[in-house]
Amino acid sequence: MIFRALAFVLIACPAAAFTPPVEGEATVTRSADLPLDRVTLPLGAWTPEGFPTEAVEGRVTRTAWQTSPPEGFTTLSLLRPIREALLAEGWTLRLDCGTDDCGGYDFRYSVSLFPEPEMHVDLGDFRYMTAAKEEGRIGVMVSRTADLGFIEVVQVQPTDAAPATAPAPVPEPEPERQAQDGLPRVLEGLAFAAGSASLSGDQPVLAQLLDWLNENPGRSITLVGHTDASGGREVNVALSQARAGAVRDWLIGQGIAADRLQAEGVGPFAPRDTNATEAGRERNRRVEVLAD
């Protein structure tokens, strides 16, 4: 198929790994290449009873990218060229779904991905696909913000067929990814009482967020609460939701319109550090900010 009026870029990947095409510029945000590992891939949509999966072993290559697509892009416009490239290479699709037909929140947090900010997933707008070719397997997640696309591909290759490779380079952290255009991406330093959603003391980072909202009256945000892995799943999800809600309430109390603020909680399912140390657990307890 000929793609007209589109400048597709083939993203750099480790040798022999599938190379997805994208529109515009793309930057590797994180990659890993494991000589032998085990990956569980979904084969169907999430239901209250769970969903069908397949566990596969082999050489696992996982890479995430941030892209700058043309104006008017969608998650489907991100996914379609990847789907067509897989089909052209002889892969067979096993699952191809969007947010609601995948199963929404429960599906997303049952799929293993790199954490924020390396891989961003909008809980209201993502697409997922798995494919098979002989003994090889691929899983693809795409999502977006208002002006950026995010893609993560995990590929499992038989160990006796995969050549030695090196991981794709990981760029140095960029300060603007944490606070771009004055918007704090992670509300570092929020003071919550232990096991509580009550804000206490001064909150300088909220003042920074408040300034951004006042300076950008046409923009909206989603606040996403996270916890560490201590305690039960349901308790942590509820606590993370409550903490995001507490930030939302604080902003409303400062005059920000409620319809510009959404609050979500994902509990311990998107850690950015280990839960084996207190320092790691502290980093995992956070509220992130996603702009529309």
FENVEN-V930990 format. One record per residue. RES is the residue in one small letter. SS is DSSP state (@ for helix, = for strand, . for the rest). NEAR is the number of other C-alpha atoms within 10 Angstrom. D_LAST is the distance of its C-alpha to the last C-alpha in Angstrom with 2 decimals. Layout:
# FENVEN-V930990
res ss near d_last
RES SS NEAR D_LAST
RES SS NEAR D_LAST
This chain:
# FENVEN-V930990
res ss near d_last
m . 7 32.99
i . 5 32.25
f . 8 28.66
r . 6 28.92
a . 6 26.92
l . 11 24.87
a . 14 25.44
f = 15 25.21
v = 14 25.52
l = 14 27.41
i . 15 25.92
a . 18 28.54
c . 20 29.58
p . 20 32.73
a . 14 35.77
a . 13 36.27
a . 20 32.70
f . 19 30.73
t . 17 28.82
p . 23 25.68
p = 21 24.97
v = 25 21.62
e = 19 20.65
g . 14 20.30
e = 16 20.53
a = 22 20.27
t = 15 20.93
v = 20 22.45
t = 23 20.76
r = 21 23.42
s = 22 26.43
a = 18 29.43
d = 19 32.69
l = 15 34.98
p = 17 38.50
l = 14 38.73
d = 14 36.20
r = 13 35.25
v = 18 31.99
t = 14 31.22
l = 22 29.33
p = 21 28.31
l . 17 30.28
g . 20 28.87
a . 21 26.26
w . 20 26.03
t = 12 28.35
p . 7 29.57
e . 6 32.38
g = 13 30.20
f . 16 30.03
p . 12 32.47
t = 13 32.22
e = 10 34.33
a = 9 35.23
v = 18 36.27
e = 17 37.88
g = 22 38.30
r = 24 36.82
v = 24 33.08
t = 27 30.78
r = 25 27.11
t = 26 24.67
a = 26 20.92
w = 23 19.29
q = 22 16.21
t = 21 16.23
s = 17 15.27
p . 20 15.74
p . 15 16.50
e . 9 14.29
g . 8 13.71
f . 16 13.89
t . 20 13.35
t @ 20 14.30
l @ 16 17.68
s @ 14 18.19
l @ 24 17.69
l @ 23 20.10
r @ 13 22.72
p @ 18 24.43
i @ 20 24.61
r @ 21 26.22
e @ 15 28.62
a @ 16 29.59
l @ 20 30.43
l @ 14 32.49
a @ 11 34.25
e . 10 35.25
g . 13 36.79
w . 19 34.27
t = 17 34.21
l = 18 31.00
r = 15 31.33
l = 17 27.88
d = 19 25.08
c = 15 22.46
g = 20 18.89
t @ 19 16.82
d @ 16 19.09
d @ 13 22.30
c @ 23 21.96
g . 18 21.89
g @ 18 18.31
y @ 15 18.06
d @ 17 21.78
f @ 21 21.86
r @ 21 19.09
y . 16 20.82
s . 15 24.16
v . 15 23.36
s . 13 24.16
l . 22 21.58
f . 20 21.19
p . 15 19.20
e . 14 16.06
p . 16 15.48
e . 20 17.83
m . 22 16.30
h . 25 12.75
v . 23 12.50
d = 18 9.71
l . 19 12.14
g . 12 11.18
d = 17 11.38
f = 25 14.16
r = 25 17.69
y = 23 20.85
m = 24 24.29
t = 24 27.67
a = 22 30.70
a = 18 34.34
k = 15 37.01
e . 10 40.41
e . 12 39.82
g = 18 36.48
r = 25 33.12
i = 25 29.50
g = 24 26.17
v = 23 22.89
m = 25 19.32
v = 28 16.40
s = 27 12.65
r = 26 9.58
t . 16 6.25
a . 12 5.30
d . 15 8.74
l . 17 10.57
g = 25 12.66
f = 25 14.41
i = 29 17.93
e = 25 20.60
v = 22 24.14
v = 24 27.00
q = 22 30.44
v = 26 33.73
q = 24 36.92
p . 18 40.49
t . 16 41.94
d . 8 45.08
a . 12 43.25
a . 16 40.52
p . 15 41.58
a . 12 41.02
t . 15 37.72
a . 14 35.77
p . 16 32.12
a . 19 29.77
p . 14 29.29
v . 14 26.57
p . 10 25.38
e . 7 25.86
p . 9 22.93
e . 9 21.06
p @ 8 20.36
e @ 12 17.20
r @ 14 15.55
q @ 17 16.10
a = 15 15.15
q = 11 13.58
d . 9 13.65
g . 14 14.76
l = 21 11.88
p = 20 13.78
r . 20 12.50
v = 21 15.33
l . 22 16.94
e . 17 20.37
g . 16 23.37
l . 20 22.31
a . 14 25.70
f = 16 26.04
a . 10 29.55
a . 7 30.60
g . 12 29.57
s . 11 27.98
a . 19 24.65
s . 13 26.20
l = 15 24.95
s . 10 27.99
g . 8 28.92
d . 11 26.97
q . 14 23.31
p @ 13 22.78
v @ 16 19.44
l @ 18 18.08
a @ 13 19.54
q @ 15 17.58
l @ 19 14.24
l @ 19 15.64
d @ 13 16.57
w @ 16 13.16
l @ 21 11.78
n @ 12 15.01
e @ 11 14.80
n . 10 11.38
p . 11 12.07
g . 9 9.79
r . 13 6.47
s . 17 5.51
i = 17 5.70
t = 19 7.60
l = 25 11.02
v = 24 13.08
g = 32 16.80
h = 29 19.38
t . 30 23.19
d . 25 26.10
a . 19 28.40
s . 11 31.02
g . 11 31.78
g . 10 31.04
r @ 15 27.97
e @ 11 27.52
v @ 14 28.13
n @ 23 25.61
v @ 20 22.82
a @ 18 23.66
l @ 21 23.90
s @ 29 20.52
q @ 23 18.97
a @ 19 21.12
r @ 29 20.19
a @ 24 16.43
g @ 22 17.61
a @ 19 19.87
v @ 23 17.22
r @ 22 15.35
d @ 15 18.84
w @ 14 19.58
l @ 19 16.66
i @ 16 17.67
g @ 11 21.17
q . 11 20.26
g . 10 19.19
i . 18 15.40
a . 14 14.90
a @ 13 14.57
d @ 9 12.32
r @ 16 9.46
l = 20 10.11
q = 16 10.40
a = 21 12.97
e = 21 14.18
g = 22 17.28
v . 22 18.53
g . 27 21.82
p . 24 23.60
f . 22 22.25
a . 19 20.10
p . 22 22.46
r . 20 22.12
d . 16 25.84
t . 15 29.11
n . 17 30.01
a . 10 33.64
t . 9 33.71
e @ 11 32.80
a @ 11 30.89
g @ 15 28.79
r @ 20 28.26
e @ 15 27.17
r @ 18 24.47
n @ 23 23.25
r . 23 22.96
r = 25 19.60
v = 25 16.23
e = 19 13.20
v = 20 9.87
l = 19 6.64
a = 14 3.80
d . 14 0.00
